Structures are given as C-alpha cells and as structure tokens.
Amino acid sequence: MFKNHPKGLIPAALANMGERFGYYIMNAVLVLFLCSKFGVSEETSSLIYSFFYAGIYVLSLAGGFIADKTQNYKGTIMSGLIVMALGYVALSIPILATAQNSTWLLTLTCVALFLIAFGNGLFKGNLQAIVGQMYDDPKYSSQRDSGFQIFYVFINIGGLVAPFVAPLLRSWWLESHAMVYNAGLPALCHQFMAEGEAMANFANLQALMAECGGDVANMLASCEKYLQIFNEGIHYSFMASVAAMFISLVVFICTKKMFPTPGKKEAAATVEYTAEEKKAMAQEIKQRIYALLAVLGVVIFFWFSFHQNGTSLSLFARDFVDTSTIAPEIWQAVNPFFVIVLTPVVMWIFGALSARGKEISTPRKIAIGMFIAGLAYLFLAVYSLYMGYPSADAYRALPVAEQVKAGAWVLIALYFFLTVAELFISPLGLSFVSKIAPKHLQGLCQGLWLGATAVGNLLLWIGPLMYNAIPIWQCWTVFLVVCLVSMGVMLGMVKWLERVAK
C-alpha cells in the first residue's frame, strides 16, 4: 500500500491526522453544543455552523495566496496550527451562559470559531499542496491518486476517534454530578426557562429530568444545573483539541525537512521561453483553470449534500434514531470508520481495472461518486416515507410513547453509501486539482477546491430548515435530486476534462 510513494507522505499524513482529530472533536458536537449552551434554535445553530464551515474553506484561499506569494508553505502551515490552537483554547473556557452574558459569550464563541477557521485556512490547503508537490517528481507521478487516498485515510483515523471524546467527557462529567446524559433534555430545559410550566411538553421534561437525576420539585434550579454540567463537559473536550494541535505541530517541525521546498526548485529550473511558447503556456494554463472551475461548480453540490452529516443528519440521529445507549455525535464516527475500511478495497478495484487497461479517469470517478451519494438519500427518503415520519417539529411534539425510533442499522447503511461516494470524490478531487494546477498556483488552486466546499457549506442551513418544516422524506428527496443533477452535469463534461488533464 505504501510502496513507491515519497517518504514525506506518511509524516504529512500524521500531521494532518492530529489536526483533524482536534477539529472533529469540536465538529462532532458544534451544532448541538450551540443549542444546549445558548438555547438558540436549530436553524440559528446550523446557520452559525454553515458560516463557520464555509469560513474554513474560504480562508483557504487566503492561506494558499500567502503561501504561493511567499513560497513559504511550511511556515504558513505551522502558523495555522498555532492560530487554531488559540481558537480551541478560547472554546475550552467553561463559562455558564446566562441572560446577562449570552450576547458577549456567543460573540466570543464566534471569534474562537473564526480563529479555528483562519488557522485551518493557513494549514489545510497548503499541506495538500505539499503532498501534490511530492508527486510532481516523475518517479512518483503514477501513484498520485493512490497517494491522496492514503493521505485521506489518515485524516479519517483522526475523524474516527474524535467523535467519542466529547460524548465520553460529557457523560463522565454528568455522572460525577449524579446526572445522566439525555440528548433531548437541554432543549427542553431552555424551553422551560423561557416559557415556564406553560410549555406544551412540560410532562416530557418532568419525565426526562426524573430519569436523568434532576429534582422535579425545583425544575428551574434543576434545568440550570443540568445545562451547566452538560456544557462544562463539552468545554473540557475542547482541551483535547488544543493538545492535538500541539502534537501535529511537533510532528510537522520534526519532519519538515522531508517535504519539498518549491521556491528553491523553481529558482534552479529557470528557463527562457520564446513568445510562441509563452502564448501556448498561457493558453494551457487558461484551459486548466477552466477545467478546475467546472469541476468545482459540480462538487459544490456534493458537499452541500454530504456535509449534512453535521447538521440535518446529526439532528436526524438525535430525534429519530434510538440513542439511549449511544450519543448522536458518535454516529459521525461511522463515516471515518468506513473510509478506513473501504479505502483499500476501492484502491484495489481501481488498481485491478488499471492493470486490465480499463482505468477510470478521475472526472468519471467523481461522477460515479455523485450517483452513489444519491443512492444514500434515496434509501433514507424511502425509509422515512415507509415509516410515515412527519417534519421534525411535528415529530418532537408527539408524546414520547408515540415516537417510533429508527434502529441503528439505518445510520450505518446511510453512512456506508455516503462514504463510498466520498471515496470517489474527495481524495480523487484533491489529486485532480494537484495534477492540473499551474505550478506557481498550487496553494491557491487547492484553496479554490476548498472554496467550492465553502460554497456548499454556506447552503447547509437549508437542510435543517426543510427538516423541521416538511415531512422528512421530502427533505431527503431534495438532496437526491441535487446529487443526480450534479452527476449528469459531470458526465456531460467528462471527455473535455479528460483531454485537459492529460
């Protein structure tokens, strides 16, 4: 699996794995954390999440520009890790949100998220650019796709472990105060604090509070205490993110001599070109940029659909799936688990086809990935229609005894399809970008790839909006249609993209 790959691949992947571990600890709980800490609606929480997630990728353009301009990719990457660590430190401070301090505390939280997003922008795209530069060496160029797939596996090792950290720390902290975790209780606590006993589902609150160790005779005090302890546990998990940034920084500093230094290579390779050669080169660069932008326009809609795992799909796991023994955030570990397990299988399939002279081009693989993502939402739409699930708002208003929960197998099947789709799109998209990007714009082009992800993430709030307003099978059908239309557009461009990428 690692044969015929540059020595710097594994150190780069390890540095990225540590950063991703810290990031996914926070990402696994962010939407639910904002709801539980500040009592904001799911739509507002998802909107903050969307802008934060988009900011990560938009700011990769700034990070790529800085690294390309200075040709100091390594320094930019290290700066990114430090800035991210500062953001996680700010998030880890366990201050109780009250009516008096919620405004500035939510502002501080948003500033912390900006620091994480900006640091990620300095780090993520430039590390990917360095990996791509390793495969510019003709000795390794034929292994570019598989190299990015290996790199992607390490990302997901961090993503596999991370979702367990916050729930474990939160549950431990609750248990140390003689309380029990319940995913739906924080929202009910906030509702009671706003409406009192006149709230529509006060009986549900009483039943859950009694189960979770609260004093139903003094419901206001119990709600305040439960929210405080619940959120303190999450704050402490962010400290693990700080430690992960430090580990990634140490790994990168200790191994940075193994990575290419493009500035020095370009200086050594200075050549004089004729006017005709310069014109031909400019035309080729223009075609490459057009091809890149065309692919980016399609994958926007994949990320819009796929990253619902942090918004509407996470809310689906909380509301419609039996999480009495497993916290809803932990279901986000299913996706990286499948990435790790399925990547060798997908690599073997691609290798076997190549050996038989039936190699599938990267643009065609991306189109197939869009189709498989559509299958994921087709499955969920059919299941939700069969179960007769209404909108999430209507479902939560039902008495607890009438809420029919889905089994864990539903999420496992869903994430299986989404993960296979991801393996056809994300690592191979990175490989495609590194292959067609002009040499002097590697960081910026990787930033553009991430920028497309940002645009998709800016649309994430639409998912929870539909999820709460219409029968959820209709919500999943919208994503099915988006994936299929994107597949059709990609297939229409395949032959042109294959010519440009030669």
Helices and strands as residue ranges (DSSP letters): H 9-38, H 42-70, H 73-91, H 102-134, G 141-143, H 144-175, H 185-195, G 196-198, H 202-211, G 216-218, H 219-255, G 256-258, H 262-268, H 275-306, G 307-310, H 312-319, G 328-333, H 334-355, H 362-387, H 392-396, G 400-402, H 408-436, G 439-441, H 442-458, H 462-469, H 472-501
